[in-house]
Amino acid sequence: MTYTILGRCQRTGRVGIGIATFSITVGRYCWGVKSNVGVTVSQAFANERNNALALRLLTQGFTARAVLQQLMDNDPYAEYRQIGVIDRTGMAVAHTGPKTRGWSGHVVGENYVAFGNGLMGPEIADAIAKGFLAEPESDLEHRLLMGIEAGRDAGGQGTRERPKTERSAALRVYSTDTFADIDLRVDLHETAVDELRRVWSYFKPYEPYYRHRERNPRGAMGQEEFMKTLQAAE
Amino acid sequence: MTYSIIGRCPRTGRLGLGITTFSLAVGGRCEGLAANVGVCKTQAFPNRTNDPLGIKLMGQGYVPSRVMEMFAANDTEHDFRQIAIMDREGRIAAHTGSGTRGWSGHKIDADCVAFGNGLVGPQVLDGLIAGFTAKPDDALEYRLMRALEGGRDAGGQGDANSHRPERSAAIKVVDRLDYPDVDVRVDVHRTAVKELRRVLEEFKLYEEFYRERGRNPSKAIPQDVFVANLKKQRA
């Protein structure tokens, strides 16, 4: 049980992941993203090794389609896996193995993969894609979060009789640096998507402050002083 | 304002990082770990290019002391950084720049470096190290967790007039694989170290289930069943 949006920003080339699931600490599985390379997530009965191989193949220049094929050929349990891959050109592909549980599937378009398993139905994947596509000019992190929230609002995980809550969630975006632009997580919570929105809202005004302080430490404003400017602005 | 510990398990060669701070989402700025290579963490006014670079340099065979020299040469603001580096053999380099704020320092002990800035005093580093060294046979993630709790209990961040809460925290441990064994985080919280302990304890209950489910999916029990079994065990 998991639902995920992988996305690439057509304007900037930034790549990222939004994910929510019943499992705890899902952010741990979300390291398959790299600046100017691409993004991948393996889920359902996740083969955790896939991400490293996929990133190396994408770095070498293989297309998303060729990488996905390599991952499947390398795995005796491919039919239990669900995998999404986007390369640096925006080519997006996905695989949903027939042995993943519950309603499972993916919606794929240029620059995005919306996919999940153990979901209420296909309307969840459709909603995630729609949420992601709603504001194509916005920042990628915002679009990814919109995708995940739309998946939650459409019903998310489980069945009508037995819905399942989101206990963990994560949001990661890479741009051009060797480290993440945005990397936020909720590891253990009763409504993790709501909490991820709260974390993002809280973090958002700090993000440029942290960035500036790191690059220009001389005379940098103290964090408590910065927080006073936030309060003053409210 | 941050206090951290990097450590190595001499039995297993596992490498790890424990960190907590007043800043938000600190776990999102901890990419400097690689299995069988080393661990590198830059904080205070961090230069975020350092940690990925440090891992690449150690991977090429450079020792931590040499990596630190290259960091200094690569950064006009090196004096504002606080950096600890450890390689897979346990060799260490540490640097606390004169431009870091509040009480700042680092302390090297067996298989670990404790380091922090904006702290109430050197007793916080002693608390980190006492926590880390208390049970040397424990799994590294528990040693790192106990270190953070030791730092917190020794007073943590702030000065004589005011205490600063820990608002985010993280533990990462790498073993032999491309991805961390343990990677738990608290991004926005009022008592982040306490919350990190809760997340870690919960994760440890699921760890083997998640690992096995990925390796042998045809035999995996549904997570519902696993969770129900956990509840029964707790009752």
Chai-1 contact restraints between the chains, C-beta under 6 A:
chainA,res_idxA,chainB,res_idxB,connection_type,confidence,min_distance_angstrom,max_distance_angstrom,comment,restraint_id
A,I24,B,E202,contact,1.0,0.0,6.0,A-B,restraint_1
A,I24,B,Y206,contact,1.0,0.0,6.0,A-B,restraint_2
A,T25,B,V184,contact,1.0,0.0,6.0,A-B,restraint_3
A,T25,B,F203,contact,1.0,0.0,6.0,A-B,restraint_4
A,R28,B,D183,contact,1.0,0.0,6.0,A-B,restraint_5
A,W31,B,Y179,contact,1.0,0.0,6.0,A-B,restraint_6
A,F45,B,R213,contact,1.0,0.0,6.0,A-B,restraint_7
A,F45,B,G214,contact,1.0,0.0,6.0,A-B,restraint_8
A,F45,B,P217,contact,1.0,0.0,6.0,A-B,restraint_9
A,A46,B,G214,contact,1.0,0.0,6.0,A-B,restraint_10
A,N47,B,G214,contact,1.0,0.0,6.0,A-B,restraint_11
A,E48,B,Y179,contact,1.0,0.0,6.0,A-B,restraint_12
A,E48,B,G214,contact,1.0,0.0,6.0,A-B,restraint_13
A,A52,B,D178,contact,1.0,0.0,6.0,A-B,restraint_14
A,Y77,B,P217,contact,1.0,0.0,6.0,A-B,restraint_15
A,Y80,B,P217,contact,1.0,0.0,6.0,A-B,restraint_16
A,T178,B,P52,contact,1.0,0.0,6.0,A-B,restraint_17
A,F179,B,E31,contact,1.0,0.0,6.0,A-B,restraint_18
A,F179,B,R48,contact,1.0,0.0,6.0,A-B,restraint_19
A,F179,B,P52,contact,1.0,0.0,6.0,A-B,restraint_20
A,D183,B,G28,contact,1.0,0.0,6.0,A-B,restraint_21
A,L184,B,A25,contact,1.0,0.0,6.0,A-B,restraint_22
A,L184,B,D187,contact,1.0,0.0,6.0,A-B,restraint_23
A,R185,B,R185,contact,1.0,0.0,6.0,A-B,restraint_24
A,R185,B,D187,contact,1.0,0.0,6.0,A-B,restraint_25
A,D187,B,V184,contact,1.0,0.0,6.0,A-B,restraint_26
A,D187,B,R185,contact,1.0,0.0,6.0,A-B,restraint_27
A,D187,B,V199,contact,1.0,0.0,6.0,A-B,restraint_28
A,L188,B,V199,contact,1.0,0.0,6.0,A-B,restraint_29
A,L188,B,E202,contact,1.0,0.0,6.0,A-B,restraint_30
A,V199,B,D187,contact,1.0,0.0,6.0,A-B,restraint_31
A,V199,B,V188,contact,1.0,0.0,6.0,A-B,restraint_32
A,Y202,B,V188,contact,1.0,0.0,6.0,A-B,restraint_33
A,F203,B,L24,contact,1.0,0.0,6.0,A-B,restraint_34
A,F203,B,A25,contact,1.0,0.0,6.0,A-B,restraint_35
A,Y206,B,L24,contact,1.0,0.0,6.0,A-B,restraint_36
A,R213,B,F45,contact,1.0,0.0,6.0,A-B,restraint_37
A,E214,B,F45,contact,1.0,0.0,6.0,A-B,restraint_38
A,E214,B,P46,contact,1.0,0.0,6.0,A-B,restraint_39
A,E214,B,R48,contact,1.0,0.0,6.0,A-B,restraint_40
A,P217,B,F45,contact,1.0,0.0,6.0,A-B,restraint_41
A,P217,B,E77,contact,1.0,0.0,6.0,A-B,restraint_42
A,P217,B,F80,contact,1.0,0.0,6.0,A-B,restraint_43
